[in-house]
């Protein structure tokens, strides 16, 4: 536990953590668990039941509440959503949290409204990405409600800079941490490579990401995570490394599977369907990472990115786009290689460079592991968040005392 200004451990806080996803969300789960382990009373609010709620219920000392808050374009759903927002406000009033900490735009908007029911709570928004600011309605709502936040946590430097420019009252960078010790670079690659019949010298290149279909104009050619860029780069990589094999690990987070089928058809049109394996969701990410030589992240918009951190912890070569928070983890030429977004040729050149020089790849990967251990250890990131809470609460208390002493 961090130390307060008096030199004593800070008092435990009553913390309300709110997110608008019910699946995935390891970054949310790990932060909630870490804050509870520091002795805080933590309640997690989710919009519906799902795998994330199930995992959170297994964490000692964490309360889980399901309140179906949200937004909708359908008029007939508005009464239900308004009722859910009212229930969230009522819960906030009854729970009386010291801190209301929200993640993802819909949860951030709902939390700001609900915080009116308990004005003494510290209001914190943690922003994992910037895609929502490309949508006019969210951009307007964000600007209108942003001043309600006492503190905005950018999950990378680019996000923090953007919110500072938007006029947020207080901004800090706070990376979403993970259990860095769960990833052992000594893990044998044999299980993964045997499963797919890979020889010891066969280059294995993979992309680990959920598939996000999007109707936004900016992502019509290449989706948010850039799966199309990876697929388009495969024929170019094969010219120099004809034995290479490619893996798309992950599936649609939401949807009916059409986006994945579209990606598979793209690979078939390029004549590389037999070289790219779509594995679907895998829970054995350490084994997957151990079997790969190079991990790519060709995202069009991204934060610091869990899978890149995991690849660095496993001492793997990494190629990523120079967008968002990826440069926070992939330092070009030191921990991996950065390329321009939407550029399959640049991706192919970078992958081929790492495959051609295993010694350089391992040197970068070693430095990457050191960076990831230092910057993304969940113990450190949770302690930082806890300390930021106390600093912000103390600063607000000082401002209130000054206003009382100088009412003019």
N, C-alpha and C positions, 0 to 999 in steps of 0.2 A: 504494500500500500504506500502511496506517495505521502510525503510529509507536508503539513500545512505551514503557513507563515509563522506559526507559533512554535514550530519544531515538533508538534505532536501529530500523530496520524489523523487525517481528516475524518470527520464523522461520517458514518454510512449514510448514503442518500437513498431516497425513494425515487426510482427511475422508471419512467414509462418509455419503452422502446416500441416504435410503431413502424411497420413496413407494409407495403401494398402488394407483396408477393406471397404466395403460399407454397411455391416449389423452388428448388434451388436454394439460394440465400445462405450459403455457408458462411459468407462474410457477416451476415446478420447474426446467425446462430453463434458464431465464435465470439463476437463482441458481447452479446447478451450473457453468454456463459462466463466470459472473463470478468465482466462487471459484477456478476453475482458472486464469483469466487473471491472478489475483493471485499466481500461482506456487505455489499449494497443489497437493498430490496429491489428486485427487478420484475417488472411485469411486461410481457411482450403482447402487443395487440396486432392481430393479423386479420385480413378481410374475410378469410374462409378457412375451412379445414383443409389439410393437405400434409404432404411429407414434412414440410418445415415445422408445422405445429406439432406433429408427432415427435420430431427430434427434440424440440424445445421442452416438451413435457418430460423428457428423460433427464433434463438438467436439474439437479437439486437446487431448490430455492428459487426457481423461476416459475412465475404464474403466467398462464397463457389465457388470453381473452380473444374470442372471435367476435368481431363487430364488422358487419358488411358495408363499410364505408367505401366511397368511390365516386366516379364520375361516369356519365353516360350521355350519349346523343339521343337516346330514345326517350321520348316524353313520358311514355307509360311507366318507365322505371324511376322517374324523378321522385314520386312520393316515397318509395321504398328507400332511396338513397338519402333523402332528407331525413327520414325517420332514423336511419343508421347514423347519420351525422349527429342527430340529437342524442342518440344513445351514447355516442362517443363523448359528447360534451358532458352528459350526465355522469358517465364513468369517470371522466377527468375530475369533475367537481367532487365526487365521492372519494376517489383514490387520493386526491391531494398530493400529486407528485412534486418532488423538488425539481425534477428535470423532465421535460418532454422532449425526447430525441427521436426524430423521424428520418426515414430513408426512402428514397424514390419519390418522384414528383407528386403522385396522387396522395401518398401518405403525408408528404410535407404540407400540401395545401390543407388536407383534413386536420392535421395537427395544429396548424396555425389558427384555424377557426375554433377548434376545440379548446385551445389554450385560453380563450376568453373566459371560460368557465372557472379558471383557477389562475388568476393573473400573477400570483407570486411565483409560479413555476418558471424556471429557466427554459427558454424555447430554443432548441438546437436542431438545425437541419444538416444532415450529412449527405452530400451529393455524390453519387457514384458515377455519374456520367452527364453528358451535356446534350444528348439527343433530344430531350424534351424541349430545349430552347430553339430547336429548328421548327417547332410547331407553334403557329401564331397564337392559338388560344392559351397554351401553357406558358408561352413567353409573356403574354399580357398578365395572366394571373400571377405569375412569379414576380413580376415587377410590382404589381399592386400589393402583394402580401409580404414581400421580402422584409420590410421594416419591422414586421412582427417578430422576426428572429433576433434573439440576443446574440447568437453565435452561429456562423455557417462553417462547417467543416468540409473542405474540399478534399476528396480522396486522392488527389494528385495536385501538383503545382499548377497545372493548366486550369483546372477547375477553380482552384482558389483565386487565381488571377482574374478569371472571368467574373466571379461573384464580387470580388473587390471592385472591379470596374462597374458593376451593376449597382453599386451603392450599399452593399451589405454593411451593417454596423460594425461587425467584428468578424474576421475571417482567420482561419488557421488551416494548415495542411495536416491531415491525419489519415494515414494509410490504413486500409482494412487489413488487419493482420491475419495470420493463420498459425497453425501448429507447425512451425518450421522443422521441428525434430521428427515429424512423421515421415519426412522425405529423406531417405538414406541413399546417397549416391552409390553406395556399394551394392545396392539391390541388383540381383542377377537379371540380365536381359533375356535369359534363356526361355522363360515361360512364354513371354509375349512372342518372341521370335519363332519358337517351335510351333505355337498356335497357328501362325500364318506362313510357316514353311520358309522362313528367311534364313539364308546362309549367313555365316559369320561375317562375310565381307559385303553383304548386300546393303547398300545405303537405305535407311528407313527414315522417311520424312513425314511428319504428321502435323495435323492441326487439331487442337482440342478446344471446342467451343460449342455452346448452344447455337442453334440455327434460328435467326430472327428474321422472318419475312417482314417487309415494311412497305407501306404505300407512299412513303415520303419520296418526293421527286429526287432528292439527293441519293437515294439508295435503290433506285429502280434498276440501274445497270449492275451495280455491285451492292450486295446487302450489307447491313451494319457490320457484320463480322468479316466480310470480305471473302466468303467461301468461293465465290466465282473467280476471284483473283488467283487463289491457290490452284483451282482446277485449270485455269487458263495457263498457269505457269508450268504445269506438269509436262506438256509436250516439249517445252523449251529446256527443262531440266534433263529430260530423257536424251536430248541430243548429245549431252556431255556425259551423262551417267545412265546409259541404257539399261542397266540392271536395277536401278532404283525402284523402290516400292513406296506407295503413298497411302496415307491413312487419314480419313476424316472421322474423328472421334467426337461423338455427341449427336444430339438429335434436336428436333424442334422443341422449344420450351413450351410453347402453346401452338395450336394449329392442328390441321387434319392430315399432315404429312405431305401436302402438295409441294411445299417449298423444297423439302428434301428430294422429292421425285424430280422436281425441276433441275436440281443440281446434278442428280444422277443422269438425267437426259443430256445435260451440258457435257458431262464427261464422255458420254457415248458419242455425241456429235464430233467431239475432238479426237475420237479414236483411242481414248485412254481408259475406257471403262474397266478393262481387265487389269489395269495398273493401279487404280484407286479403289481402296476398300472403304466403304461406309460401314463403320462398326456399330453405329448407334451408341446409346448411352453405355458407359463403362464405369463401374464403381472402383475398379482396381487401377486408379490413375498412377500410383507409384510403379506398378508393373508395366503399364503402358509407356510411361516416360522412360523407364529403364531400357525398354526395347527400341526406342527411337534414337537416331543420331542427331537429327535436327528437328526442332519445333518451330513452326511458323505462326505468326499472328498478323494477318494482313488486314486488320480491322480498319474501317473507315472512321470510326469514332470509338474511343476506348479510355478507360481509366488506367490505373497501374497494372491491372489484369492479373487475377489469381493464377491462371495457367502459365503465364510467363514466369511468375515468381516460382511456381512449382518446378518448371523446367530448369531454372537457374539453380534451385536447391538440389536438383538431381544432376547438376553439372552437364547440362546438354547445350549444344549449340542453338542459338536463338536468332531468328530473323523476324523483325517486327516493323510495322509502319511508324513513321515519324509523326504521330498524332497523339493528342491528349496526354495521358500519363505514361505512355509507353517509354518515352525517353527518360522517365524517372527510374526505370529499371534496366532498360537496354541502353547502355552508354556505348555509342557507336565506336567500334574498334576495341573496346575494353571489355564489355560484358556480352556483346553480341553485335549484330549489324542492323542498322536502321535503313529503311528504304522509303521512297515516296509512296503515298497511298494510290490505289487503283493503277498499279504499274506491274503487270505480270512479268515483264521482261526483267525489271529490276529485282523482283523476288527470285526469279530463276538464277540470275547472276549471283545473288548473295548466297543462295542455297548451294550452288555449285562451288562457290569459293570455300564455304565451310566444309563441304564433303571432300574437296581436293586437298585440304590442309588440316588433317586431324590434330596436329600438334597445336596450331594456332587456335583451333576450335576449343580444345581442352584448356588452354591458357585463359581464354575469355570466359569459359564456363566456370573455371575456378574462381576468378574474380567476381563473377556473377553470383556464385553461391555466398561468398563473403558479404556482398552487398545485401542479398536477400535475408541472410541471417541477422544482419544488423538492423535492417529497415522494416522488416515485416514480421518479426517475432510477435505473436499475439500478446504475450506478457507485456512487451514494451508498448505496443499500440493501445492496449486497454488501459495501462497505467497512464499513458498520455491523455486519453479521453477523460479518465477520471480526474486527472489533475486540471484539465481545461474546465471541467464542470466547476470545480472548487474555486479556481481563479476567477471565472466569470461571475459566480455567485458572490464572491468576496468583493469584486469590483462594483457590482450592482449595489451591494450593501453600503459601500463607501459613498457612492453617488447619492443614495437616498439619505444618508446621514448628512451629507453636505447640503442637500436641498432643505432638510429640516432646520439645519443651523443657519442657513441663509435663505429664508423664504422669499426674499425680494427677487 
